[in-house]
Amino acid sequence: MRFRHFESLRPVCPKCRQGALAKMWPLQVASRAKEHTGVLVEGRLTCTNPQCLGEFPVIDGIPIIVPDVAAYIATHQGVITRRTDLAHETMSLIGDCCGPGSEYDTERQQLSTYVESHFGDCVTAAGADTRSQEGSFLQLLEGGFQLCGALPTGPILDVGCGVGRSAWYLAEQCDTDVLGVDLNFAFLRVAQEILQRGHVSIGRRKIGVVYEAREFAVDLPAADKVDFWCCDALALPFSSQHFSLSNCLNVLDCVCSPIDLLRELERVLVTRGWLLASSPYDWSPGTTAPGAWIGGHSDRGELQGAAEPLLRQLLAAGGHPQSLDALRLRAESAAIDWAIWLHERSCVQYKVHAFAAQKEDKGSG
């Protein structure tokens, strides 16, 4: 956690903010167990509310600022405490022992897939063999960013940042501080590793539980403007009117309530600030109950289950009973290619709907 980002972004206690009084109690650094060159590597933050005094750990440079820290750590204790210094051969043996479908195997698969999507071009630049970069996350980001107009001054929030490529891109393009937030601790650990050491070391999935060791350098500009925190996109630890841009690529179909996500991103935007979002609307009932989907059900209705027209209604004044208060659609792209490699013989391809919306003055209609 960069001290500069902590001091400029002034995070508040997410538990107190969601309480009955919705008070904005700032967090403070209570412990500095390990730090170097302006970064808190390990320590503790606390809420300044004397009736709360909530504690938020900083682990491997990642502050965990969520409403229920105990529940988060209990659920993610495996990945949080997992060693990252084991030899590839040892990790391979552990993978064979845990077997397919295990928590360990799922984590390795996800890291292989998303590091490839975010940083595959860095592997190509290093001269190493890689898979096709057609439909990469970077190409999706570049295509989506063109939809936004001029941004007001202020920091940028990158929601669902994953392993971090979008944060670097936005910091370079906008020359401002960017904060990437995610709930996937393994992704955030990779992002912080790149930020602090400039390299990636992962297992690249070949097939089944077989991985090859892959290590490559990542040298991207504007690293001093980037940081990564563990936060819940539905309970952001920030006061309202805070960010000039909320970037939210391929997250809408990954949360329990897409409408609440849009409202939360609207809340933290400054007036005239922008939301850049995209989604393949690849809904999973295990993550999002069908009644909360944006499209994808009720094909007997007026919209025949389509997602895009419903989203347009939500981003239009009076367009829908659940329309956003001030977030208005400005531009959209119907289908941007996005591809993710599951292993060397399997690639999933999406046609992603991307859109940009701007937060208006409530009096401007």
Beta strands, then each sheet from edge to edge (+ up, - down):
strand 1: 27-36
strand 2: 39-47
strand 3: 55-59
strand 4: 62-65
strand 5: 156-159
strand 6: 178-182
strand 7: 199-207
strand 8: 210-217
strand 9: 226-231
strand 10: 243-249
strand 11: 269-279
strand 12: 327-343
strand 13: 346-359
sheet 1: 1+ 2- 3+ 4- 9- 6- 5- 10- 11- 13+ 12-
sheet 2: 7+ 8-
end
